[in-house]
Amino acid sequence: MPGNLFDFTGAQVLVVGASRAGIGAAIARAFQAAGAAVQITGAEDAPAEEDRARFAYTRLDVTDLGAVQALAARTVTLDILVNCAAITARGEEMAPAFFEHVVDVNLHGTFRMAQAFHGHLKAQKGSLINISSMYATFGSPKNPAYGASKAAVTQLTRSLAVAWAGDGIRVNAVAPGFIVTMQSARSRSDPAHVAAVNLRTPMGRWGQPEDIAGPVLFLASPAAAFMTGTCLAIDGGYSIA
Ligand SMILES: NC(=O)c1ccc[n+]([C@@H]2O[C@H](COP(=O)([O-])OP(=O)(O)OC[C@H]3O[C@@H](n4cnc5c(N)ncnc54)[C@H](O)[C@@H]3O)[C@@H](O)[C@H]2O)c1
């Protein structure tokens, strides 16, 4: 074990879904600050302005198996894979076609990436981190596909952890609470909702993308060497109050 448990110098990291200056970008920046070589992807043509010079970027649709496999084929080494790509649309997820699309991106996309990079992670005895959500456990009346997909991501995390433990790969997840990003912009346009979250959260505020980065680096680090299949809540206490 290295002296500094959080030194990622020499590690190759891929953060999937880091293009919109949200949680993925915060995680990517934190890995880079800790010494890692970081690549990011997103559904957009280019990443957020502030990250353009910082990261090598690939436009990648995680519903496109061929594109996912092509990225894996041209990736030489990978130590840490972080699956952040996800969508949700409050109030629109009772439509069957959209429900399927949300599950395709959030759950199947997570699995496609994990499976495509299994060999890379096995070769490096690496680490896979999936981003679940508090809505994996709470009912989400306005986002039923999102909630179902995230519950499945948590369960997939456990299954892959068991399946790949013998390969030396650790598989963990985090479950963020209410975080200020573009994904939550629509719900944050309702001041009553913003205030209700602040009131209901023991720590009295929404989370920032940077709040998610530290626990992800911890799970990927040697400090978490005996942890696999876990899902850490990062929600200011919302889920325990
Ligand atoms: N913001 C929150 O309150 C919150 C709470 C819990 C969990 N999360 C999770 O955190 C992760 C990051 O979300 P965020 O809030 O930073 O949102 P975001 O919208 O900023 O990021 C989502 C990312 O997913 C990418 N993406 C969307 N569709 C894709 C597709 N088909 N193929 C590939 N990439 C695609 C986008 O390009 C973007 O980079 C997501 O998994 C999200 O579900 C967010």
The ligand as an SDF file (V2000), in Angstrom:
LIG
                    3D

 44 48  0  0  0  0  0  0  0  0999 V2000
  -27.9750   15.8210   -9.7350 N   0  0  0  0  0  0  0  0  0  0  0  0
  -28.5070   15.0570   -8.7980 C   0  0  0  0  0  0  0  0  0  0  0  0
  -29.2500   15.5260   -7.9210 O   0  0  0  0  0  0  0  0  0  0  0  0
  -28.1900   13.5820   -8.7650 C   0  0  0  0  0  0  0  0  0  0  0  0
  -28.6310   12.8370   -7.6760 C   0  0  0  0  0  0  0  0  0  0  0  0
  -28.3580   11.4860   -7.6170 C   0  0  0  0  0  0  0  0  0  0  0  0
  -27.6410   10.8910   -8.6400 C   0  0  0  0  0  0  0  0  0  0  0  0
  -27.2150   11.6230   -9.7000 N   0  0  0  0  0  0  0  0  0  0  0  0
  -26.4650   10.9190  -10.7410 C   0  0  0  0  0  0  0  0  0  0  0  0
  -25.1720   11.4900  -10.9280 O   0  0  0  0  0  0  0  0  0  0  0  0
  -24.7510   11.2320  -12.2610 C   0  0  0  0  0  0  0  0  0  0  0  0
  -24.3060   12.5260  -12.9060 C   0  0  0  0  0  0  0  0  0  0  0  0
  -25.4360   13.3690  -13.0320 O   0  0  0  0  0  0  0  0  0  0  0  0
  -25.3880   14.9550  -13.0360 P   0  0  0  0  0  0  0  0  0  0  0  0
  -26.3560   15.4250  -12.0360 O   0  0  0  0  0  0  0  0  0  0  0  0
  -23.9830   15.4230  -12.9810 O   0  0  0  0  0  0  0  0  0  0  0  0
  -26.0800   15.2480  -14.4410 O   0  0  0  0  0  0  0  0  0  0  0  0
  -25.5630   15.7960  -15.8390 P   0  0  0  0  0  0  0  0  0  0  0  0
  -26.7840   15.8860  -16.6560 O   0  0  0  0  0  0  0  0  0  0  0  0
  -24.7050   16.9680  -15.6410 O   0  0  0  0  0  0  0  0  0  0  0  0
  -24.6360   14.6100  -16.3830 O   0  0  0  0  0  0  0  0  0  0  0  0
  -25.1390   13.5040  -17.0540 C   0  0  0  0  0  0  0  0  0  0  0  0
  -24.0960   13.0320  -18.0330 C   0  0  0  0  0  0  0  0  0  0  0  0
  -24.6270   11.8940  -18.7180 O   0  0  0  0  0  0  0  0  0  0  0  0
  -24.3690   12.0520  -20.0870 C   0  0  0  0  0  0  0  0  0  0  0  0
  -25.3340   11.3070  -20.8850 N   0  0  0  0  0  0  0  0  0  0  0  0
  -26.6660   11.4860  -20.9890 C   0  0  0  0  0  0  0  0  0  0  0  0
  -27.1840   10.6250  -21.8730 N   0  0  0  0  0  0  0  0  0  0  0  0
  -26.1560    9.8630  -22.3300 C   0  0  0  0  0  0  0  0  0  0  0  0
  -26.0500    8.7900  -23.2580 C   0  0  0  0  0  0  0  0  0  0  0  0
  -27.1180    8.3090  -23.9190 N   0  0  0  0  0  0  0  0  0  0  0  0
  -24.8180    8.2670  -23.4750 N   0  0  0  0  0  0  0  0  0  0  0  0
  -23.7520    8.7550  -22.8210 C   0  0  0  0  0  0  0  0  0  0  0  0
  -23.7770    9.7420  -21.9340 N   0  0  0  0  0  0  0  0  0  0  0  0
  -24.9850   10.2930  -21.6910 C   0  0  0  0  0  0  0  0  0  0  0  0
  -24.4240   13.5430  -20.3430 C   0  0  0  0  0  0  0  0  0  0  0  0
  -23.7520   13.8740  -21.5530 O   0  0  0  0  0  0  0  0  0  0  0  0
  -23.7190   14.0630  -19.1010 C   0  0  0  0  0  0  0  0  0  0  0  0
  -22.3320   14.0610  -19.3030 O   0  0  0  0  0  0  0  0  0  0  0  0
  -25.9350   10.5710  -12.9640 C   0  0  0  0  0  0  0  0  0  0  0  0
  -25.7710    9.1700  -12.9320 O   0  0  0  0  0  0  0  0  0  0  0  0
  -27.0940   10.9830  -12.1000 C   0  0  0  0  0  0  0  0  0  0  0  0
  -28.1910   10.1170  -12.2280 O   0  0  0  0  0  0  0  0  0  0  0  0
  -27.4620   12.9670   -9.7880 C   0  0  0  0  0  0  0  0  0  0  0  0
  1  2  1  0
  2  3  2  0
  2  4  1  0
  4  5  1  0
  4 44  2  0
  5  6  2  0
  6  7  1  0
  7  8  2  0
  8  9  1  0
  8 44  1  0
  9 10  1  0
  9 42  1  0
 10 11  1  0
 11 12  1  0
 11 40  1  0
 12 13  1  0
 13 14  1  0
 14 15  2  0
 14 16  1  0
 14 17  1  0
 17 18  1  0
 18 19  2  0
 18 20  1  0
 18 21  1  0
 21 22  1  0
 22 23  1  0
 23 24  1  0
 23 38  1  0
 24 25  1  0
 25 26  1  0
 25 36  1  0
 26 27  1  0
 26 35  1  0
 27 28  2  0
 28 29  1  0
 29 30  1  0
 29 35  2  0
 30 31  1  0
 30 32  2  0
 32 33  1  0
 33 34  2  0
 34 35  1  0
 36 37  1  0
 36 38  1  0
 38 39  1  0
 40 41  1  0
 40 42  1  0
 42 43  1  0
M  CHG  2   8   1  16  -1
M  END
$$$$
